[in-house]
Amino acid sequence: MSGHFLLYNGSNIVPHCQLVGYTKYVEGKNTEEAFKWIVSLLNKHSIPFQIAGGFAARLYGSERELADIDIGISDKRFDELNQDVKEYVTFGPAQYIDEKWDLKLMTLKYKNQEIDIAGEDGIKIFDKESKVWISAGRDLSISENKEVYGLTVPVIPKEALIAYKKILMREVDQADLKALGA
């Protein structure tokens, strides 16, 4: 979601921090450690979740650089994480709105790895072709389990990932779609 703006609580507009490319250890970034940390917190609180975005695309075969770890949870479950993540929060949880997304979002930075936790209940994406906002909430119980860094985690089904990337059609989405054969 880099290079976009946030509409914070419906009044103040602030720039979202720029995303950077993924290499396992860049400037102290440790994707594996960050991934295991956030998954352990979600499991600790029994919060259903789903891996999505570029991270999911990589699990299905995309090889582009990873900017962040995208995780979907229910909008109602953010408060359960607050105590454990408060020192790592760089945004939210609050409503995030830009030209492509309208969703509840909390962004964390752990071990220099950005983690976006998105609320899935009311998420909308903008369809440029039809010029309308489309409800894009997902049933988190419909997932494909994948082995990631020694952990079995729920991942957005490949077909659902392809469907929303076809609507967004950002440069990263186009790269992922090509890699996924879509």
C-alpha positions in Angstrom: 0.0 0.0 0.0 3.0 2.3 -0.4 2.9 5.7 -1.9 -0.7 6.2 -1.0 -2.4 8.3 1.6 -4.5 7.4 4.7 -7.7 8.9 5.8 -7.4 8.5 9.5 -10.6 8.5 11.5 -12.3 10.4 8.7 -10.5 13.7 9.3 -6.7 13.9 9.2 -4.8 12.8 6.1 -1.3 11.4 6.7 1.1 9.7 4.4 1.6 5.9 4.9 5.2 4.9 5.3 6.9 3.7 2.2 7.3 0.0 1.7 10.7 -1.5 0.8 11.7 -4.6 -1.1 12.2 -7.9 0.5 15.4 -9.7 1.2 15.4 -12.0 4.3 18.0 -9.8 6.1 18.1 -6.2 4.8 19.0 -3.6 7.3 18.1 -5.9 10.1 14.9 -7.1 8.5 14.0 -10.6 9.6 10.8 -11.8 7.8 10.9 -15.2 9.3 11.2 -14.0 12.9 8.5 -11.4 12.3 6.2 -14.0 10.7 6.7 -16.5 13.6 6.1 -13.7 16.1 2.8 -12.5 14.7 1.5 -16.0 14.1 2.3 -16.9 17.7 0.3 -13.9 18.9 -2.6 -14.7 16.7 -2.6 -18.3 18.0 -2.1 -17.2 21.6 -5.4 -15.2 21.4 -7.1 -17.9 19.2 -7.7 -15.3 16.5 -8.6 -16.9 13.1 -6.4 -15.4 10.4 -5.4 -15.8 6.8 -2.2 -15.0 5.0 -2.9 -12.9 1.9 -1.3 -10.4 -0.5 2.2 -10.7 -1.8 3.2 -13.2 0.9 0.4 -15.5 -0.2 1.4 -15.0 -3.9 5.0 -16.1 -3.0 3.6 -19.2 -1.4 1.8 -20.0 -4.7 4.9 -19.4 -6.8 5.5 -15.6 -7.3 9.1 -14.7 -7.0 8.8 -10.9 -6.7 10.3 -9.1 -3.8 8.2 -9.0 -0.7 7.3 -5.7 0.9 5.3 -6.8 3.9 3.4 -9.6 5.5 -0.3 -9.3 4.9 -2.7 -11.0 7.3 -6.5 -10.9 7.4 -8.5 -11.1 10.7 -12.0 -10.2 11.7 -12.5 -6.5 12.4 -13.8 -7.4 15.9 -10.5 -9.1 17.0 -8.0 -6.2 16.7 -8.4 -5.2 20.4 -7.2 -8.6 21.6 -3.8 -7.9 20.0 -3.3 -4.4 21.2 -1.5 -5.1 24.5 1.0 -7.5 22.8 1.8 -5.3 19.8 1.5 -1.7 21.0 5.2 -1.0 20.9 5.4 -2.1 17.3 2.3 -0.2 15.9 3.1 2.3 13.2 -0.5 2.8 12.2 -3.9 2.1 13.6 -5.9 0.1 14.1 -8.0 2.6 12.2 -9.8 2.9 8.9 -7.4 3.1 5.9 -8.7 4.6 2.7 -6.9 5.2 -0.5 -7.8 4.9 -4.2 -7.7 1.1 -4.1 -8.6 0.1 -0.5 -11.1 0.8 2.2 -10.5 -1.3 5.3 -9.7 -1.4 9.0 -5.9 -1.7 9.2 -3.1 -2.0 11.7 0.5 -1.8 10.6 3.3 -3.1 12.7 7.1 -3.0 12.3 8.8 -5.9 14.0 12.5 -6.7 13.4 12.3 -4.1 10.6 9.7 -6.2 8.8 6.4 -4.4 8.1 3.2 -6.4 8.9 -0.2 -5.3 7.7 -3.1 -6.7 9.6 -6.3 -6.1 7.7 -9.9 -6.3 8.9 -11.7 -8.7 6.6 -15.3 -8.0 7.7 -15.9 -4.7 5.9 -13.0 -4.6 3.4 -13.7 -3.0 0.0 -11.6 -2.6 -3.1 -12.1 -0.2 -5.9 -12.8 -1.6 -9.3 -11.4 0.9 -11.8 -13.3 -0.5 -14.7 -16.8 -0.3 -13.2 -15.8 2.7 -10.9 -17.5 1.1 -7.9 -16.3 -0.1 -4.5 -16.7 -3.9 -4.2 -17.1 -5.8 -1.0 -14.0 -8.0 -0.7 -14.5 -9.5 2.7 -13.5 -13.2 3.0 -14.6 -16.1 5.0 -11.4 -16.8 7.0 -12.4 -20.4 7.5 -12.0 -21.1 3.8 -8.3 -21.3 3.5 -5.5 -23.5 2.1 -3.1 -24.7 4.8 0.6 -24.1 3.8 3.9 -24.8 5.5 5.7 -21.6 6.2 8.9 -21.4 8.2 8.0 -24.7 9.8 4.5 -23.5 10.8 1.3 -24.7 9.1 -0.8 -21.6 8.5 -4.1 -20.7 6.7 -3.6 -19.0 3.3 -6.1 -17.3 1.1 -7.2 -19.8 -1.6 -5.3 -19.2 -4.9 -8.5 -18.4 -6.8 -9.6 -15.7 -4.3 -6.1 -14.2 -4.4 -6.2 -14.1 -8.2 -9.7 -12.6 -8.2 -8.8 -9.6 -6.0 -5.5 -9.0 -7.7 -7.3 -8.9 -11.1 -9.4 -6.1 -9.7 -6.6 -4.1 -8.2 -4.2 -4.5 -11.1 -1.3 -2.6 -9.5 2.2 -3.3 -10.9 2.8 -5.9 -8.1 -0.6 -7.5 -8.8 0.2 -7.9 -12.5 3.6 -9.5 -11.6 1.9 -11.9 -9.2 -0.9 -12.8 -11.7 1.7 -13.6 -14.4 3.7 -15.8 -12.0 0.5 -17.5 -10.9 -0.5 -18.2 -14.5 -3.6 -16.1 -14.4 
